């Protein structure tokens, strides 16, 4: 199973000098990706947002900077808001990241959990579903070959035109990211695309039927589900002790969730609610390296996922704390998880 990190590159929405704050966060972000690569993590994801509390409105640009500073780690959007973007530009940008990284780029496409990008780029929210369906179809066409022919209602048609550059990976990996909607899960399965499921609340095990839906739908339309990777993307934090991890992570996590909650009418996150969510069956993965590894392995048994992405850089988490947490995740948690999964595979083979 691949282990990695993702972030939206949070900044202070009330910073007096937003350019200065963004520049500082960009520098820190590249250092965090470099460290994740150095300690042997498999993937780093960067999400696209168009809000004052997030700096990464252009993930491909930042990932291109990271591409020339890293050697092994895979670099993915998490996610690209495909509905409000031009699939040709998305393809070209990530093909360029792929070339700079010598074949380590991925696109994780989604409809987006916020709506700011739609009016910003002149799209009607009434076309929310149609925009994603059509643009996903075009992006898939772009991956198939150099010359493209496509027509739809949401973008000008393309008639046998070449698109460059071509990526080193052929095709460049494309994932579909979902937040728990069965139709979105079924769409990914229908097209035979890898699935990333964001789990940020409740009990993760309640999402298990979505993975079963995904695999069964893929099987029905002729795809081999064993060849379709899956991921769970969660919030969490690792530190030397569980108590310290919880104390450090609570305030940034609560600040972000409560800010979003006020916008959407959700109840506030209290410390007691946070502590409940970080328990054995909760959606927040917080603890010591040993406790973190144990929870990751336990959920792998539920989902049989091929990738696990953790969002530790949330809210105004201090950079120096993130650096220590990344080091622990790569040098302590990852080896424990990999050993546990290897041992389980050996036991399964022995029992056959």
C-alpha positions in Angstrom: 0.0 0.0 0.0 1.3 3.5 -0.9 1.5 6.0 1.9 1.4 9.7 1.4 0.4 13.2 2.4 -1.9 15.9 0.9 -2.7 19.5 1.7 -4.5 22.6 0.4 -1.6 24.8 1.5 -3.6 26.7 4.2 -2.8 30.3 5.0 -4.1 32.8 7.4 -7.2 34.4 5.7 -6.8 37.5 7.8 -3.1 38.0 7.1 -2.4 41.8 6.6 0.0 41.0 3.7 -1.5 38.1 1.8 1.3 38.0 -0.8 3.9 37.7 1.9 2.0 35.0 3.7 1.5 33.0 0.5 5.2 33.3 -0.4 6.2 32.0 3.0 3.7 29.1 2.7 5.0 28.2 -0.8 8.6 28.0 0.5 7.5 25.9 3.4 5.4 23.6 1.2 8.3 22.8 -1.1 10.4 22.0 1.9 7.7 19.7 3.2 7.5 17.8 -0.1 11.2 17.5 -0.2 11.2 15.9 3.2 8.4 13.6 2.4 10.5 12.4 -0.6 13.6 12.0 1.6 11.9 9.9 4.2 10.5 7.5 1.7 6.8 8.4 1.4 5.2 7.4 -1.9 2.8 10.3 -2.8 2.2 14.0 -2.1 -1.1 15.6 -3.2 -2.0 19.2 -3.5 -5.5 20.5 -3.7 -6.9 23.3 -5.8 -8.9 26.0 -4.0 -9.8 29.7 -4.7 -10.4 31.0 -1.2 -8.5 33.4 1.1 -7.7 30.5 3.5 -5.8 28.4 0.9 -2.8 29.3 -1.2 -2.9 26.5 -3.8 -5.1 27.7 -6.6 -2.6 26.3 -9.2 -1.4 22.9 -7.9 0.5 22.1 -11.2 2.7 25.1 -10.7 3.7 24.2 -7.2 4.1 20.5 -8.1 6.4 21.5 -11.0 8.6 23.3 -8.5 8.6 20.2 -6.3 9.3 18.0 -9.3 12.8 19.4 -9.7 13.5 19.2 -6.0 12.5 15.5 -5.5 13.5 12.1 -6.9 11.0 9.4 -6.1 7.8 10.7 -4.6 4.7 10.7 -6.9 3.1 14.2 -7.3 -0.6 14.5 -7.7 -3.4 17.1 -7.5 -5.8 16.4 -4.7 -7.9 17.5 -6.4 -8.0 19.4 -9.7 -11.5 21.0 -10.0 -12.0 19.8 -13.5 -15.6 21.2 -13.8 -14.4 24.8 -13.8 -11.1 24.3 -15.7 -10.1 23.6 -19.3 -9.2 19.9 -19.7 -6.7 20.7 -22.4 -4.8 23.0 -20.0 -5.0 20.6 -17.1 -3.6 17.9 -19.4 -0.8 20.1 -20.6 0.2 21.4 -17.2 0.4 17.9 -15.7 2.1 16.5 -18.7 4.7 19.2 -18.1 5.0 18.2 -14.4 5.4 14.6 -15.6 8.3 15.5 -17.8 10.0 17.6 -15.1 9.6 14.8 -12.6 10.7 12.0 -15.0 7.3 10.3 -14.9 6.0 10.9 -11.4 2.9 13.1 -12.0 -0.8 12.2 -11.6 -4.1 14.0 -12.0 -6.8 13.6 -9.3 -9.9 15.1 -10.8 -13.0 16.0 -8.8 -16.1 18.2 -8.9 -14.8 20.3 -6.0 -16.1 20.7 -2.4 -16.3 24.5 -2.8 -18.1 26.5 -5.5 -15.9 29.7 -5.7 -14.2 28.6 -8.9 -17.5 28.4 -10.9 -18.4 32.1 -10.9 -14.7 33.0 -11.0 -14.2 31.3 -14.3 -17.7 32.1 -15.7 -19.5 28.8 -15.2 -23.2 28.2 -14.1 -23.7 26.0 -11.1 -26.8 24.7 -12.7 -24.4 22.9 -15.1 -22.5 21.3 -12.2 -22.9 17.7 -13.3 -22.8 18.2 -17.0 -19.6 20.2 -16.7 -17.8 17.4 -14.9 -19.2 14.6 -17.2 -18.2 16.4 -20.4 -14.8 17.6 -19.2 -13.9 14.2 -17.8 -14.7 12.7 -21.2 -12.4 15.2 -22.9 -9.6 14.6 -20.4 -9.8 10.9 -21.1 -9.6 11.6 -24.8 -6.5 13.7 -24.3 -4.8 10.8 -22.5 -5.5 8.4 -25.4 -3.4 10.0 -28.1 -1.7 12.9 -29.7 -4.6 14.0 -32.0 -7.9 14.7 -30.4 -11.5 14.9 -31.8 -14.2 15.8 -29.3 -17.5 17.8 -29.1 -19.8 18.7 -26.3 -22.0 21.5 -25.0 -19.7 23.1 -22.4 -16.7 23.8 -24.5 -15.8 24.5 -28.1 -15.3 21.3 -30.2 -11.9 20.0 -31.2 -11.5 18.6 -34.6 -8.4 16.3 -35.1 -6.0 18.7 -33.4 -2.7 17.6 -31.7 -2.1 18.4 -28.1 1.4 18.9 -26.6 3.5 18.1 -24.7 2.9 14.4 -24.3 3.7 13.0 -20.9 6.4 10.5 -20.2 3.9 8.2 -18.7 1.5 6.9 -21.3 -1.2 7.4 -20.3 -0.6 9.8 -17.4 -2.5 8.4 -14.3 -5.9 9.9 -13.8 -7.8 9.3 -10.5 -11.4 10.3 -9.6 -11.8 11.8 -6.2 -15.2 11.6 -4.5 -16.8 12.6 -1.2 -19.2 9.8 -0.8 -21.8 10.1 -3.6 -22.7 6.7 -5.0 -23.2 8.1 -8.5 -19.6 9.5 -8.5 -18.3 6.2 -7.3 -20.2 4.3 -10.1 -18.9 6.8 -12.7 -15.3 6.1 -11.8 -15.9 2.4 -12.0 -17.7 2.7 -15.3 -14.7 4.4 -16.9 -12.2 2.1 -15.2 -10.5 4.9 -13.3 -8.8 4.7 -9.9 -11.0 6.0 -7.0 -9.9 8.2 -4.1 -12.5 8.6 -1.3 -12.3 11.5 1.2 -13.3 10.6 4.7 -13.4 13.5 7.1 -16.2 12.6 9.5 -18.2 9.8 11.1 -17.1 6.2 11.2 -15.0 5.3 8.2 -16.4 1.8 8.0 -19.7 3.1 6.9 -18.0 4.0 3.6 -17.0 0.4 2.9 -20.1 -0.3 0.8 -19.0 2.4 -1.6 -15.9 0.5 -2.4 -18.0 -2.7 -2.9 -20.2 -0.7 -5.2 -17.1 0.5 -7.1 -15.7 -3.0 -7.5 -19.0 -4.6 -8.4 -19.8 -1.9 -11.0 -16.3 -2.2 -12.5 -16.8 -5.9 -12.8 -20.2 -5.6 -14.5 -18.9 -3.3 -17.2 -15.9 -5.4 -18.0 -13.1 -3.9 -15.9 -10.9 -6.0 -13.6 -11.4 -4.5 -10.1 -8.2 -6.0 -8.9 -6.4 -3.8 -11.3 -8.1 -0.6 -10.2 -6.3 1.2 -7.4 -8.3 2.8 -4.5 -7.3 5.3 -1.9 -8.7 6.8 1.3 -7.9 10.4 2.1 -8.2 11.4 5.7 -7.3 14.1 8.3 -4.8 13.3 11.0 -1.4 13.9 12.7 1.4 11.9 14.1 3.7 12.9 17.0 5.9 11.2 19.5 3.1 10.5 21.9 -0.7 10.3 21.3 -1.5 13.0 23.9 0.9 15.4 22.3 -0.4 14.6 18.8 -4.0 15.3 19.9 -3.1 18.6 21.7 -1.1 19.9 18.7 -3.7 18.9 16.0 -6.9 19.9 17.8 -6.8 23.6 17.4 -5.9 23.8 13.6 -8.4 21.0 12.8 -11.2 22.6 14.8 -10.5 26.1 13.4 -10.8 24.8 9.8 -13.8 22.6 10.4 -15.6 25.3 12.4 -14.9 27.9 9.7 -16.4 25.6 7.0 -19.1 24.6 9.4 -20.3 28.1 9.9 -20.6 28.5 6.1 -22.6 25.3 5.7 -24.6 25.2 8.9 -22.8 22.4 10.6 -22.4 22.1 14.4 -19.2 23.2 15.9 -16.3 20.8 16.6 -15.6 20.7 20.4 -12.7 18.9 22.0 -14.9 16.1 23.2 -16.2 15.6 19.6 -12.6 15.7 18.4 -11.5 13.1 20.9 -14.3 10.8 20.0 -13.4 11.1 16.3 -9.8 10.2 16.9 -10.8 7.0 18.6 -10.3 3.5 17.1 -13.4 3.8 14.9 -13.3 7.5 14.2 -12.4 9.4 11.0 -9.5 11.4 12.5 -6.1 9.6 12.5 -4.2 11.0 15.4 -1.6 9.3 17.6 1.9 8.1 18.2 3.7 6.2 15.3 2.6 2.9 16.8 -1.1 3.9 17.2 -1.2 5.6 13.8 0.2 2.5 12.1 -2.3 0.2 13.9 -5.2 2.3 12.8 -4.0 2.5 9.2 -3.6 -1.2 9.0 -7.0 -1.8 10.7 -8.8 0.3 8.0 -6.8 -1.3 5.2 -8.5 -4.6 6.3 -11.9 -2.9 5.9 -11.3 -1.1 2.6 -8.5 -3.2 0.9 -7.2 0.2 -0.3 -4.0 0.5 -2.3 -3.2 4.0 -1.1 -3.6 6.0 2.1 -3.2 9.8 2.1 -3.1 11.8 5.3 -3.8 15.6 5.6 -1.6 16.8 8.5 -0.9 20.3 7.0 -4.3 21.7 7.9 -5.1 25.2 9.2 -2.3 27.2 10.7 -0.2 24.2 11.7 3.4 25.5 12.5 5.8 24.4 9.8 8.4 23.1 12.2 5.8 20.8 13.8 4.8 19.6 10.3 8.4 18.8 9.5 8.8 16.6 12.6 5.5 14.9 11.9 6.4 14.2 8.3 9.7 12.7 9.5 7.8 10.4 11.9 5.3 9.4 9.3 8.0 8.4 6.9 10.6 6.9 9.2 8.4 5.3 11.9 4.8 4.9 10.7 5.5 3.7 7.2 7.9 0.9 8.1 5.4 -0.4 10.7 2.5 -0.4 8.2 4.6 -2.0 5.5 5.8 -4.8 7.8 2.3 -5.4 9.1 0.8 -5.7 5.6 3.7 -7.9 4.4 3.3 -10.2 7.4 -0.5 -10.4 6.7 0.2 -11.4 3.1 2.6 -14.1 4.2 0.0 -15.5 6.6 -2.7 -15.5 3.9 -0.4 -17.4 1.5 0.5 -19.9 4.1 -3.2 -20.5 4.8 -4.0 -21.2 1.1 
